[in-house]
Amino acid sequence: MAPPPPSSGMSFRSADRPLDSYQFTFESFLEDSARIEPDSNGHDVYDTKSLSDSIARSQEEFGRTYHSYRAGSYHFPNDPSENDRNEEQYAIIDMVLDGRLHLAPFSRAHPPRKVLDIATGTGTWAVEMGDLYPEAEVIGTDLSPIQPAFVPPNVRFFIEDSSDDWDYPDLFDFIHTRVTIGCWSDMKAQIIERAFNHLQPGGWLECQEIPCMIGCDDGTMPDDYGWLRWVREFQAAGQLAQRDLNIGPHIKDWMREVGFVDIHESVFKIPINGWPKEVRLKHVGMMWQRNLLEGVSAFSLGMFNRFLGKTVEEIELSLVDVRRSLFDRDVHAYHRLYVVWGRKPEAA
Ligand SMILES: C[S@@+](CC[C@H](N)C(=O)[O-])C[C@H]1O[C@@H](n2cnc3c(N)ncnc32)[C@H](O)[C@@H]1O
C-alpha cells in the first residue's frame, strides 16, 4: 500500500527522500486469523555443542590471556582488550569498504545460503551476515570461545582449528576470511585448497587480509623509520614461528593455482595516522593509528618472547620508539587491505 502523495499539508526537507517513492508492505506481520506456513525442512542441520571447561579456559602469559584449545598455535591474545581492538579494527575496515561486508557478488536479491567464516574472532562479521541474509545459515569457527551468546538464530559458532581437516556435512556457497595473519603455516594448503573442496560449484571464497608490511609512495619513509623496523622484526619472528605475516599479495595466485576462476583483487590503502589531507582518509588514519598503538604490545609479546627470546621488559622498552614513530605525520606510510574473491567453476 503506497502512502498518499504529499498534499498541501505535508512538506519534505530537501535532503529527505519523498515517502511516495517507497512501496510499503505489511504482509510479513500476520493478522491473528492468518495461517503461518510451516517450513518443510523443519530441523536444524547443525547442533550447538557445549564447550568443555578446558576449551573455555584461557592460558595466562605476559599479563595477557591466550587460547587454550591447541595452545601455542596463535601467538596473539584473546583477552577483552584485544577483542575490543579487533572490534575497532572491524569498524575501520567497515569504513574502508563503505559498509560492504563482502565484495563477492551476493546481494539481498541473490543471497548466499550457506556461509562459513573461518577464524571469526568475536564473530561480528558472521552476526552481521546473519542479519543481512536471514535466509542464510552462517557458521563462524575459531580457536577461542570469544563470540557472543546472543546472536541471530541463523548464526552458529564452533571452536575448532581450521588447519585440521574440515568436517562439515554440507557444501558452502560462500567462505570468508578476514585479518588472519598469524593463523596459518600454509594458507594455500590449509585454507584455500580446503575452501575449494568445501564450496559447491559456483560458490565464492573471499579473503580480506592486511599484510604487516607498510608502503609509502612519496619517499617520506626513511629506511630506519620506527614502525618499519618493527615490521622487519615481526617478520623475522614470523619466519621462526612458521607464520607468513604478508599473505595478502599472494592470495590471488593461490586461488588461481587451486582452480578458482573469475578472481578479483581490490587493494585499499589505510594510512597509519592522520597524515592525509582528505578528511575521510584522515579520520580512518587516526583510527588506525590508535588501533596500532593499542595492538602493538599484543602483536609483539608472544612473537618476540617465544621466537626471538626477548624478555617482556626488553619488548616493552623497544616499543617506546615504535609507538613514537606512529605520531610522525611527515612519514606518509600506509597498510594495504587486500580483498580477493574468486569462484569455484560450475564444472568442478
Ligand atoms: C585478528 S583475529 C580476526 C578475527 C575476525 N576474522 C575479524 O575480522 O575480526 C584472528 C582470529 O583467528 C583465530 N585463529 C587463529 N588461528 C586459528 C586456527 N588455526 N583456526 C581457527 N581460528 C584461528 C584467533 O583465535 C583469532 O580470533
PDBQT file of the ligand as one rigid body, heavy atoms in Angstrom, charges set to zero:
ROOT
HETATM    1  C1  LIG A 401      42.739 -10.974  14.298  1.00  0.00    +0.000 C 
HETATM    2  S1  LIG A 401      41.510 -12.121  14.713  1.00  0.00    +0.000 S 
HETATM    3  C2  LIG A 401      40.387 -11.768  13.389  1.00  0.00    +0.000 C 
HETATM    4  C3  LIG A 401      39.023 -12.191  13.656  1.00  0.00    +0.000 C 
HETATM    5  C4  LIG A 401      37.942 -11.813  12.652  1.00  0.00    +0.000 C 
HETATM    6  N1  LIG A 401      38.099 -12.520  11.403  1.00  0.00    +0.000 N 
HETATM    7  C5  LIG A 401      37.815 -10.335  12.443  1.00  0.00    +0.000 C 
HETATM    8  O1  LIG A 401      37.887  -9.879  11.319  1.00  0.00    +0.000 OA
HETATM    9  O2  LIG A 401      37.615  -9.612  13.425  1.00  0.00    +0.000 OA
HETATM   10  C6  LIG A 401      42.149 -13.702  14.243  1.00  0.00    +0.000 C 
HETATM   11  C7  LIG A 401      41.394 -14.862  14.845  1.00  0.00    +0.000 C 
HETATM   12  O3  LIG A 401      41.888 -16.080  14.282  1.00  0.00    +0.000 OA
HETATM   13  C8  LIG A 401      41.749 -17.095  15.241  1.00  0.00    +0.000 C 
HETATM   14  N2  LIG A 401      42.614 -18.234  14.844  1.00  0.00    +0.000 N 
HETATM   15  C9  LIG A 401      43.954 -18.282  14.848  1.00  0.00    +0.000 A 
HETATM   16  N3  LIG A 401      44.396 -19.464  14.381  1.00  0.00    +0.000 NA
HETATM   17  C10 LIG A 401      43.290 -20.194  14.084  1.00  0.00    +0.000 A 
HETATM   18  C11 LIG A 401      43.080 -21.507  13.591  1.00  0.00    +0.000 A 
HETATM   19  N4  LIG A 401      44.123 -22.304  13.297  1.00  0.00    +0.000 N 
HETATM   20  N5  LIG A 401      41.807 -21.950  13.417  1.00  0.00    +0.000 NA
HETATM   21  C12 LIG A 401      40.755 -21.145  13.740  1.00  0.00    +0.000 A 
HETATM   22  N6  LIG A 401      40.898 -19.889  14.209  1.00  0.00    +0.000 NA
HETATM   23  C13 LIG A 401      42.148 -19.412  14.388  1.00  0.00    +0.000 A 
HETATM   24  C14 LIG A 401      42.169 -16.410  16.521  1.00  0.00    +0.000 C 
HETATM   25  O4  LIG A 401      41.703 -17.080  17.661  1.00  0.00    +0.000 OA
HETATM   26  C15 LIG A 401      41.554 -15.011  16.344  1.00  0.00    +0.000 C 
HETATM   27  O5  LIG A 401      40.294 -14.930  16.955  1.00  0.00    +0.000 OA
ENDROOT
TORSDOF 0
